[in-house]
Amino acid sequence: MNIYGIHGTQGVAAPRRAEMLKRETGVETKSNVAQRDEMQISAQQAEAAQSANAAAFNASEIRLDLVNRIRSEIAAGTYYSDEKFEIALGRMFDSFE
């Protein structure tokens, strides 16, 4: 007498090949081939997207006027103040709530 336990000899889910499942059930299985998403847009939408992309690419996110002002304030010793420190501490503690 052989006792294999509650799950049989192969465990809970024995590995089965897709061809065997198709043959036994007659149901087509999904393949592992990657699917591709497609989207159709008009020429006007494509032009608008291209224009927005070019504008974003050419835009500078660095505000040189602000950077230069802060650099000069740091050099002069006027950038750091008790008021700014208190504001920073308040924001830091508020972020923990």
URRA-V453542 format. One record per residue. N is the residue number from 1. RES is the residue in one letter. PSI is psi in whole degrees, 0 to 359 (NA if undefined). OMEGA is omega in radians with two decimals (999 if undefined). Layout:
BEGIN
N_RES_PSI_OMEGA, N_RES_PSI_OMEGA
END
This chain:
BEGIN
1_M_134_3.10, 2_N_132_3.07, 3_I_120_-3.08, 4_Y_359_-3.12, 5_G_182_-3.03, 6_I_344_-3.07, 7_H_6_-3.13, 8_G_193_-3.07, 9_T_338_-3.05, 10_Q_0_-3.12, 11_G_195_-3.05, 12_V_308_-3.10, 13_A_102_3.13, 14_A_141_3.14, 15_P_135_3.13, 16_R_141_3.14, 17_R_148_-3.10, 18_A_323_-3.14, 19_E_321_3.13, 20_M_318_3.13, 21_L_318_-3.13, 22_K_316_-3.13, 23_R_317_-3.07, 24_E_323_-3.02, 25_T_339_-3.08, 26_G_8_-3.12, 27_V_132_3.11, 28_E_133_3.11, 29_T_156_3.11, 30_K_142_3.10, 31_S_168_3.13, 32_N_8_-3.14, 33_V_132_-3.12, 34_A_137_3.10, 35_Q_154_-3.11, 36_R_132_3.04, 37_D_143_3.11, 38_E_150_3.12, 39_M_137_3.11, 40_Q_131_3.10, 41_I_156_-3.14, 42_S_168_3.11, 43_A_324_3.12, 44_Q_319_3.12, 45_Q_321_3.12, 46_A_318_3.13, 47_E_317_3.13, 48_A_318_3.12, 49_A_320_3.13, 50_Q_320_3.12, 51_S_316_3.12, 52_A_321_3.12, 53_N_317_3.13, 54_A_319_3.14, 55_A_319_3.13, 56_A_322_-3.14, 57_F_321_-3.08, 58_N_347_-3.11, 59_A_140_3.09, 60_S_128_3.13, 61_E_354_-3.14, 62_I_120_3.11, 63_R_95_-3.04, 64_L_326_3.12, 65_D_320_3.12, 66_L_317_3.13, 67_V_314_-3.12, 68_N_321_3.11, 69_R_316_-3.13, 70_I_320_3.10, 71_R_316_-3.13, 72_S_324_3.10, 73_E_320_3.10, 74_I_315_3.14, 75_A_324_-3.13, 76_A_349_3.14, 77_G_18_-3.11, 78_T_357_-3.08, 79_Y_313_-3.11, 80_Y_130_3.11, 81_S_162_3.10, 82_D_323_-3.13, 83_E_315_3.12, 84_K_322_3.13, 85_F_316_3.12, 86_E_318_3.11, 87_I_315_3.14, 88_A_317_3.11, 89_L_317_3.12, 90_G_317_3.12, 91_R_321_-3.13, 92_M_313_-3.14, 93_F_326_3.08, 94_D_330_-3.13, 95_S_342_3.13, 96_F_349_-3.11, 97_E_NA_999
END
